[in-house]
Amino acid sequence: MDAREFGKVAVLLGGKSAEREISLMSGKNVLEGLRQAGVDAHAFDPAERDLFDLKRDGYARAFIALHGRFGEDGTVQGALELLGIPYTGSGVMASALCMDKVRTKLVWLACGLPTPRFEVITEHSNLSAVAKKLGLPLIVKPAHEGSTLGLTKVLAAADLKTAYEHAARYDRLVLAEEFVAGEELTAAFLSDEALPLIRIEAPQGNYDYQNKYFTDNTKYICPCGLPAAEERQIQKVVMRSAEALGCSGWGRADLIRRTDGSISLLEINTSPGMTGHSLVPMAAKVAGLDFQQLVLRILEMAHVG
C-alpha cells in the first residue's frame, strides 16, 4: 500500500502495565519508522487518553506497541473491535491466550507441542513436593507478565517460597516451570512466514530485564548457525504453535534447544518489543526487510476481528 492510503494512524504506546517503560521505547521507534515511511502516524497513550478519542479524532488504524496487560492481553483489541478500528497483531482470543502462560501451555500440550513441565503454585502449595516433581533448578514466574518481570531461577527448594512471593507481587497466578538447559532461540513470524531464528547468548546465561533492554553485553546471532534443514523444522513447529493459539499478523516465539536437538516452547509474544535491542527487527533485517518496511508490513495486516 501507498503510505497515504493508511490514513491517520495511532501508535498505541505506554499503557498501564508493568512494561510501560519498554512500550514507550517500542512505540517511539515504531512512530519514527512510520513517519519516515510517509505515514500520518501519531502517538496515543491509553494511560493518558480515553480510547474513544480514537474514533472521535478520526483514526483509521491502530499500531499496537503496548506490552503486557491492558495492551497485549485482548482488552485493547476488544475495545478497538467495538470501535471498528483495524489494529495490528493477533485478535482478542489469541492475545488473551498468549498473555496467559498457563493456558498457552495447556493448549500446546493438548496439541502435542513441546513445552517444559509445570505446576501452578499458591501460598498453600507443598513447595518441597513441587521441587521434587519438577527437579532443580526450576523457574518461578507470574503467568501474565513479560520481559522476565517477577521471574526467578530457583536453585534450592528452600528459596521457592521467596521466589513465589516475588512473582505473586505481579500476579495472582504463578507457575513453577521445569528448567530446560540449552541454547536460547527466538523465532519471529510475519503472517504465515517464519523469519530467521536468532540465537541469544546472555552474560552467564541470564537473559533478564537488564540484559534484554539496557546493556550491550548480550549477543544476538542471526543467522543462528543451525543447519538449514534443522532451522526449517524448528520454524515449522513455531508456526504450528502460533496457529494452535490463533495468532495472526505478527509475533515472536521463545524457545530452548537442548543439546540433543529437541526443543521446548516457552511462550509467544503477540506484541513483541520494537526497541533498539529488540529481536523482530533483527530477524526482519536478515530476511531483507529494513525497519520502515517491517512496520509498514505489520500495519498493512491491520484488521478488525
C-alpha positions in Angstrom: 0.0 0.0 0.0 1.0 3.6 -0.5 1.7 5.2 2.9 -1.0 7.7 2.3 -3.7 5.0 2.0 -3.3 4.0 5.6 -5.0 7.3 6.7 -4.5 8.7 10.2 -2.7 6.0 12.3 -2.5 5.8 16.1 0.6 4.2 17.6 -0.6 2.9 20.9 2.2 3.1 23.4 2.9 3.3 27.1 -0.2 2.0 28.8 -0.8 0.9 32.3 1.2 -2.4 32.6 4.5 -3.1 34.4 6.1 -3.0 30.9 5.2 0.7 30.3 8.8 1.8 30.1 9.6 -0.7 27.3 6.4 0.1 25.5 7.2 3.8 25.3 10.6 2.8 23.8 9.0 0.5 21.3 6.2 3.0 20.4 8.7 5.8 19.8 10.7 3.6 17.3 7.5 2.5 15.5 6.2 6.1 15.3 9.5 7.3 13.9 9.6 4.4 11.4 6.1 5.0 10.2 6.6 8.7 9.8 9.8 8.3 7.9 7.9 6.0 5.6 5.4 8.7 5.0 2.5 7.5 7.2 0.4 10.1 9.1 1.2 8.5 12.4 0.6 9.9 15.9 1.5 8.7 19.4 -1.5 7.7 21.6 -1.1 6.6 25.2 -4.1 4.8 26.6 -3.0 5.6 30.1 -3.4 9.3 29.4 -6.3 9.4 26.9 -9.6 7.7 26.5 -9.7 5.0 23.8 -12.9 6.5 22.5 -10.8 9.5 21.4 -9.5 7.3 18.6 -12.9 7.3 16.9 -13.7 10.9 17.7 -10.3 12.1 16.3 -10.7 10.1 13.0 -8.0 7.5 13.4 -8.2 4.9 10.6 -5.9 2.3 12.0 -4.0 1.5 15.2 -0.5 0.1 15.5 -0.4 -1.7 18.9 3.1 -1.1 20.5 1.7 -1.9 24.0 3.3 -4.7 26.1 1.8 -6.7 28.9 -1.6 -6.4 30.4 -4.2 -3.8 29.2 -2.5 -3.9 25.8 -1.3 -7.3 24.8 -4.0 -9.4 26.6 -7.0 -8.9 24.4 -8.5 -5.9 26.3 -7.4 -3.2 23.9 -8.1 -5.5 20.9 -11.7 -5.9 22.1 -12.2 -2.2 22.5 -10.8 -1.5 19.1 -13.2 -4.0 17.6 -16.1 -2.3 19.3 -14.8 1.0 17.8 -14.4 -0.6 14.4 -10.8 0.4 14.1 -8.4 -2.0 12.4 -5.4 -2.9 14.6 -2.2 -4.8 14.3 -1.3 -8.2 15.6 -3.5 -11.0 17.0 -7.2 -10.9 17.8 -8.9 -10.9 21.2 -8.8 -14.7 21.8 -5.2 -15.3 20.8 -3.9 -12.2 22.6 -5.6 -13.3 25.8 -4.3 -16.9 25.5 -0.8 -15.9 24.8 -0.7 -13.5 27.7 -1.6 -16.3 30.0 1.4 -18.7 30.2 -0.6 -21.4 31.9 -3.4 -21.5 29.3 -0.8 -21.3 26.5 0.9 -24.4 27.8 -2.4 -26.2 28.2 -3.2 -25.6 24.5 0.3 -26.6 23.4 0.2 -29.8 25.5 -3.3 -30.7 24.0 -1.8 -30.3 20.5 1.2 -32.4 21.3 3.6 -29.5 21.2 6.8 -29.5 23.4 6.8 -27.2 26.4 8.5 -27.5 29.8 6.6 -29.3 32.6 5.0 -27.0 35.1 2.8 -26.6 38.2 0.6 -23.8 39.2 1.6 -22.8 42.8 -0.1 -20.8 45.5 0.7 -19.8 49.1 -0.8 -23.2 50.2 1.3 -25.3 47.8 3.6 -28.0 49.0 6.7 -26.4 47.5 9.0 -29.2 48.5 6.8 -31.6 46.6 6.8 -29.2 43.6 10.6 -29.1 43.6 10.8 -32.9 43.8 8.4 -33.3 40.9 9.9 -30.8 38.6 13.5 -31.0 39.7 16.0 -28.3 40.4 16.8 -25.7 39.3 13.4 -24.5 38.2 11.8 -21.3 37.1 9.1 -19.4 39.0 7.2 -16.7 37.2 3.9 -14.8 37.1 1.6 -16.1 34.4 0.6 -12.7 32.9 3.9 -10.7 32.7 6.6 -10.5 30.1 10.2 -9.2 29.9 11.1 -11.6 32.7 9.4 -9.4 35.3 8.8 -11.3 38.5 10.9 -14.3 37.3 13.3 -16.2 39.5 15.6 -19.1 38.7 15.4 -21.2 41.9 18.5 -23.3 42.7 17.4 -24.7 46.1 13.9 -25.8 47.4 14.4 -23.5 50.4 14.3 -20.5 48.1 10.9 -21.4 46.4 8.8 -19.5 48.9 10.7 -16.3 48.4 10.5 -16.8 44.6 6.8 -17.4 44.8 6.2 -14.2 46.9 8.2 -12.2 44.4 6.2 -13.5 41.4 2.9 -13.0 43.4 3.6 -9.3 43.7 3.0 -9.1 39.9 0.2 -11.6 39.5 -2.2 -13.8 41.4 -1.5 -16.7 39.1 2.1 -18.1 39.5 3.7 -21.1 37.9 6.8 -23.2 38.7 8.3 -24.5 35.5 10.9 -27.1 34.7 14.3 -25.5 33.9 15.4 -26.6 30.4 19.1 -26.2 29.7 20.3 -25.4 26.2 20.5 -22.7 23.6 18.0 -19.9 23.8 16.4 -19.2 20.5 13.7 -16.8 19.4 11.5 -17.2 16.3 9.6 -14.2 14.8 6.9 -14.5 12.2 5.1 -12.2 9.8 1.7 -13.6 8.8 2.4 -17.2 7.9 6.1 -16.6 7.2 8.7 -17.6 9.8 11.7 -15.2 10.0 15.3 -16.4 10.5 15.9 -17.7 14.0 18.1 -15.7 16.5 20.4 -17.4 19.0 20.7 -15.4 22.2 23.9 -15.5 24.3 23.4 -13.5 27.6 26.0 -13.0 30.2 26.1 -16.1 32.5 23.1 -17.3 30.6 21.0 -14.7 32.4 18.6 -13.1 29.8 16.9 -10.8 32.4 15.2 -7.4 32.2 18.5 -5.6 32.3 20.3 -7.7 29.8 17.3 -7.6 27.4 16.9 -3.8 27.2 19.7 -1.8 28.9 23.1 -3.4 28.3 25.1 -4.3 25.2 26.6 -7.4 26.7 24.0 -9.8 25.3 25.0 -11.3 21.9 22.4 -12.0 19.2 23.4 -14.4 16.5 21.4 -14.3 13.2 21.7 -16.4 11.2 21.7 -18.6 14.2 24.2 -21.1 12.9 22.0 -24.2 12.8 21.9 -26.4 9.7 19.2 -25.1 7.3 17.1 -28.2 7.5 17.0 -28.1 11.3 16.1 -24.4 11.3 13.3 -25.0 8.9 12.0 -27.8 11.2 12.0 -25.5 14.2 10.3 -22.8 12.2 7.5 -25.3 11.3 7.0 -26.2 15.0 6.8 -22.5 15.8 4.2 -21.8 13.2 2.2 -24.8 14.4 2.4 -23.4 17.9 1.2 -19.9 16.8 -1.6 -21.5 14.7 -2.8 -23.6 17.7 -3.3 -20.4 19.7 -4.9 -18.5 16.8 -2.2 -15.9 16.4 -2.2 -13.6 13.3 -0.3 -10.7 11.9 3.0 -11.0 13.6 4.6 -12.3 16.8 7.6 -14.0 18.3 8.1 -17.3 20.0 10.8 -18.0 22.6 12.2 -21.5 22.9 15.1 -23.6 24.2 17.1 -26.1 22.0 18.6 -28.9 24.1 22.0 -30.4 23.2 20.2 -33.4 21.7 18.5 -31.1 19.2 15.0 -31.3 20.8 13.2 -28.0 21.6 10.8 -26.7 24.3 8.5 -23.8 23.6 8.4 -21.2 26.4 5.9 -18.5 25.2 4.6 -16.4 22.3 4.6 -12.6 22.4 1.8 -11.2 20.3 3.1 -7.6 20.6 6.9 -8.0 20.6 9.3 -5.3 21.5 10.5 -2.8 18.9 13.3 -1.2 20.8 16.9 -0.9 19.7 17.6 -4.2 21.4 14.5 -6.0 20.1 14.6 -9.2 18.2 11.9 -9.0 15.5 13.6 -6.1 13.7 16.9 -8.1 13.8 15.4 -11.1 12.2 13.5 -9.0 9.6 16.7 -7.3 8.6 18.4 -10.6 7.9 15.3 -11.5 5.9 15.8 -8.4 3.8 13.3 -6.0 5.5 14.5 -2.8 7.0 12.7 -1.2 9.9 10.4 1.0 7.8 9.5 -1.9 5.6 8.8 -4.0 8.7 6.4 -1.6 10.3 4.6 -1.0 7.0 4.2 -4.8 6.6 2.7 -5.1 10.1 0.4 -2.1 9.6 -0.7 -3.4 6.3 -2.0 -6.5 8.1 -4.2 -4.5 10.5 -7.7 -6.0 10.9 -10.9 -5.8 12.9 -11.6 -9.2 14.5 
